[in-house]
Amino acid sequence: MLQLAAVEAGYGAVRVLRDVSLTAAAGEITCIMGRNGAGKSTLVQVIMGLVRADAGTVTLDGEPLHTLPAHLVARRGVGYVPQGRRLFGPLTVAETLAVGLMTRPHPPGLRDRVLDLFPRLRDRLDQVSSTLSGGEQQMLAIARALCLQPRVLLLDEPGEGLQPSMLVLIRDVVARLKSEGVAVLLVEHRVEAVLQIADQVVFMDQGRVAAAVAARDLHPQSAEIRQYLGV
């Protein structure tokens, strides 16, 4: 279980996260929603160790993460798919997956199991990452994270700019990870997509957790969605 307790963070004198507490359980999909600037991406970066928490704690199954640099957070089994994918453009697909596999010990055949989720990548192992389509790059970014065999997967707007068939593929992969006991923390703005797959929806507003609601209790016109996502 991933837990944040009273987390404060920001950039220099700019405070972004204020007293943030939430839980993402194993085998569940927790979606983070809110307007632009609410602190969603900063929240994910704090979990990953890319932004240092100024106060509070981040723990995974009781083990502190907030004191660790990002590469050690990854070694604890936290996979991260950043907004915009952030691939190493000159590397091939195979080399990119190798980077993920180097992060922590893994069982034999893990790469093949990851490629079974994304068969298109198997046909492009020797292709340079920067020459892939946007959807293929997103597949590769997720596949790289899955090569860690993560206990927690952080996804920041994974469907941004993708065609519907790619969105369906990503949804199916996320659902499969949930069934395998992975805790998925998903930043997403598409209400319909969230309500299809989420177990819990956490609404952020001005750097705070404004509400945490079971997805089954929400619908597109729910008061929380109007209040925290409306223009």
N, C-alpha and C positions, 0 to 999 in steps of 0.2 A: 504493500500500500504506500502510495506517495502522499505525504502530508506537508502542507505549508502552515506555519503558525506565526501570526503577527509579523509577517514579512514587510520590511520597508526597504525601498531601493530607488535609485535614480541615477542621474548623470551630473556629477559635480554638485552644484547647489540646487539643481532642479530635482524635486521630489516627484517620482512617477507612481510608485506603489506605496499605499498607505494602509498598514495594519491588515495585510491580506492573509486570510486563513482559508484553506480548502483541502479537500481530500479527493484523491483519484484512486479508486479501488481496483484491485486486480480483477480482470475479466469484465471490466465495465468501460464504457466510453463516456468520458466527461468532456463536454463541449464548453468552450469559453466564448462568450458573445459580448458585444458592446460596440459603441460607436468608435470611429477613428479617434485615436489618442486616449482611449480609456486605459491603456496599459497592458493590453493582451500580449503583444510580442515581448515586451519587457519582462512580463511574468514568466514566459517560456524561457527567456534567456537567463533569468535568475536561476531557474531550476537547473539549467544546463551548465551553470557556472561561468557563463560569458559576461554576466553583469553581477557584481558582488552585492549580496544582501547587506544592507547597513544595519539591520536589526531583524530579529526573528530567526526561525529555523526552517530548513528544508530537509526532510528525512525520507528514506526509502526503507520500509520494513524496520524502522527504528534506527537505521544507520544514518548519521549526519551526512548531507551532501553539500550544505551551504559553505563549508570550510574548504572544499576541494576545488582545484582548477578543473577546467572543462574536460581535459583528456582523462582525468581520473573519474569524473562523473560518468563518462562514457564507459569506462572499464567496469563500473558498478552495474552496467546494464541499462543505461538510459540512452535510447536512440533519439536523434533529433533530425527533423526534416524542416529546414528553415524556409521562410517565405522567400520566393525567388530562387529556390533550389540550391544555389551556391555550390555548384559542381566545380571541380578542377578541369577547366575546358580542354587543356592539351592531353589529358589522360584518356585512354580508351575505356570502354565499358568494363572490360576485364580488369584493367588496372584500378578503376574506381572501386569495384567490388573488393579487390584485394586490400585496399586501404581499410575498408570496413572489417574485413576478416582479420586484419592484423591487430585490431584494437583489443580483443580479449580472446581467451581460449575458446575454441568451438569444436563441435563434434565433426567427424568426417562427413562429407556430403552436404554440408550446410549450404554452400554456394548453389548446388544443384536444386535444393529445395526452394531457395529464394528465386531462382530462375524459373522454376515451375509456376510461380505466381505471376511472372512477367515473361511469357514465352517470346515476345518480340525482342527482348534484350538478348536472349540466347542467340538469335540470328545476327546480332550486332556486336558481338564481344570484341571484335577488332576495330570497331568504328570509334573515332574520336568523339568524346562526349559533346563538345561544342557544336558538332554537326548534326546532332539528333534533333528531332522535332521537339516542340515544347512539351507535349505529352510524354514522349519517350524520356526526356530529361527528368520529368517528375517521377516516372517509373524508376529511373536509375537512382534518384535521390532517396526514394523510399527503400529500394533494394539495398542501397549502401547502408542505411540505418538498420535494416533487418539482418544484415551480416553480423551485427553485434549480438544477435539472438536476444533482443532487449526484453527486460522485465517491464519497462515503461517506454512508450513511444510518444514523442512530442511532435505534433504536426501543426505547422503554422500556415494556414490558408492553402492546403495542398491542392485544392481544385481551382485556384485562381487562373483564369484565362484558358481553361481547358474545354474541349468539346465534350458533349454529353457521354459518348462512349467511354472516354477516359475517366469521367467522374464516376460512372458505374463501376469500372474496374477498381478504382481506388476505394470506393465504398465496400465492395466485396472483399478486398484485401483487409480492410480495417475490421470488418465483421468477422473474418476468419481469425485475426489476431485476438479479438475479444474472446472467441470460443476457445482459444488456446491459453487463456488466462493472463494475457498481457493487459496492463493498465494503459489505456489510450487517452491522452489529453490532446484535444483537437480544438484549435482556434478556427472558427468558421463564421461566415456572415450570412450564408444562405439558409434561411429559416427552414425551408422544406427539407433540405438535406439533413439538417440537424435533427429535426423531429423524426426522421426516418430511422436514424441509427443511434441517437444518444440515449444513455441511461439517466444522466444528470446534466442539467444546463446551468452553468454559473454565469451570471450577468455581472459585468464590470462597469463601473461608472466613476470617472474621475479618479482612477487609481485604486478604487476600493471594490470589494465584493459587495454588490448591492443586494443580490439575491441568489440563492441556489435552490433550484426547483427540479423535481423529478420530471423527465421529459414526457412521461405519460400524462402528466397534469397540464401540459401546454398544448396550444393550438395556434395557428398563424395570427389569430386576433387576440391572443391572451394579453392581459394588462401589462405583464412584464415585458413582452416583446414590443408593445407600443411605447412603453415608457423608456426602455433602455436602448432600443434600436431605432425608434422613429426619428424623423427629421425634426 
